[in-house]
Amino acid sequence: MDVELVYFADCPNWRLAQERLETALAHVRRHDVQVRLRRVASPAEAESAGMHGSPTVLVNGRDPFPHTKNDSWSCRLYQNGGRLEGSPSVFALIEALR
C-alpha cells in the first residue's frame, strides 16, 4: 500500500492529517506503511500531483474522499460527522485504508 499526503507549506492542517493517518494506519495494523509527505510549491505542481486542496490524502495514487473540482491551490475541507474540518477523521481514514 502506498499512502501519500500532499500539501503546501502554508497549510494549517497537514500536520493534523499526518497524525490522523498514522493513527489510522496503526488501527488497521499497517505498521509496514510509511506515509510519504509531498510538499508542493506551486499551483501547477499541486495539480499534477493530484491535489484537490491541501491536505490531500492519496491511497495507491487515488483520492479516496469525495471532492469537487475545486482549486488545487486552496485549503481543503472534509465532512466529518456533520462538521467541516481541515483533515479527514481517523474513522474516515481507517475506512479509506481498508
C-alpha positions as CSV (number, residue, x, y, z in Angstrom):
1,M,0.0,0.0,0.0
2,D,1.2,3.5,-0.9
3,V,0.0,6.4,1.2
4,E,0.9,10.0,0.3
5,L,0.0,13.2,1.9
6,V,0.1,16.2,-0.5
7,Y,0.1,19.7,0.9
8,F,1.5,23.2,0.6
9,A,3.8,24.8,3.2
10,D,1.2,27.3,4.5
11,C,-1.5,24.7,5.0
12,P,-2.5,24.8,8.7
13,N,-4.0,21.3,8.6
14,W,-1.4,19.0,7.1
15,R,0.2,18.0,10.4
16,L,-3.2,17.1,11.8
17,A,-3.8,15.0,8.7
18,Q,-0.4,13.3,9.2
19,E,-1.2,12.5,12.8
20,R,-4.6,11.1,11.9
21,L,-3.1,9.0,9.1
22,E,-0.5,7.5,11.5
23,T,-3.3,6.7,14.0
24,A,-5.5,5.1,11.3
25,L,-2.6,3.0,9.9
26,A,-1.8,1.7,13.4
27,H,-5.5,0.8,13.9
28,V,-5.6,-1.3,10.7
29,R,-2.2,-2.8,11.8
30,R,-0.3,-1.5,8.7
31,H,2.9,-0.7,10.6
32,D,4.8,-1.5,7.4
33,V,3.3,1.5,5.6
34,Q,5.1,4.8,5.7
35,V,3.2,8.0,4.9
36,R,5.1,9.8,2.2
37,L,4.9,13.6,2.6
38,R,4.9,15.6,-0.6
39,R,5.1,19.3,-0.3
40,V,4.2,21.2,-3.5
41,A,5.4,24.6,-4.2
42,S,3.1,25.9,-7.0
43,P,-0.4,25.5,-8.3
44,A,0.9,23.7,-11.4
45,E,2.8,21.2,-9.2
46,A,-0.3,20.7,-7.0
47,E,-2.5,19.9,-9.9
48,S,0.0,17.5,-11.4
49,A,0.3,15.7,-8.0
50,G,-3.5,15.1,-7.9
51,M,-4.1,17.5,-5.1
52,H,-7.6,18.7,-4.6
53,G,-6.8,21.3,-2.0
54,S,-4.4,21.0,0.9
55,P,-4.1,18.5,2.5
56,T,-4.9,15.7,0.1
57,V,-4.5,12.1,1.0
58,L,-3.7,9.7,-1.8
59,V,-4.0,5.9,-1.3
60,N,-2.3,3.9,-4.1
61,G,-2.4,7.1,-6.1
62,R,-6.1,7.8,-5.7
63,D,-8.0,10.3,-3.6
64,P,-10.5,8.2,-1.6
65,F,-12.5,11.2,-0.4
66,P,-15.3,12.9,-2.4
67,H,-14.2,16.2,-3.7
68,T,-15.4,18.9,-6.1
69,K,-13.2,20.1,-8.9
70,N,-12.0,22.9,-6.6
71,D,-8.8,24.8,-6.9
72,S,-5.9,22.6,-6.1
73,W,-4.1,25.6,-4.5
74,S,-6.5,26.1,-1.6
75,C,-7.2,24.7,1.8
76,R,-9.4,21.7,1.7
77,L,-12.3,20.9,4.0
78,Y,-13.6,17.4,4.8
79,Q,-17.1,16.4,6.0
80,N,-16.7,14.8,9.4
81,G,-19.9,13.8,11.2
82,G,-21.8,16.8,10.0
83,R,-18.9,19.2,10.7
84,L,-16.3,20.6,8.3
85,E,-12.7,20.0,9.3
86,G,-9.3,20.5,7.6
87,S,-8.5,16.8,7.7
88,P,-10.4,13.6,7.3
89,S,-11.3,12.0,10.6
90,V,-9.5,8.9,11.9
91,F,-12.6,6.8,11.2
92,A,-12.8,8.0,7.6
93,L,-9.1,7.3,7.1
94,I,-9.5,3.8,8.5
95,E,-12.3,3.2,6.0
96,A,-10.2,4.5,3.2
97,L,-7.2,2.3,4.2
98,R,-9.3,-0.9,4.3
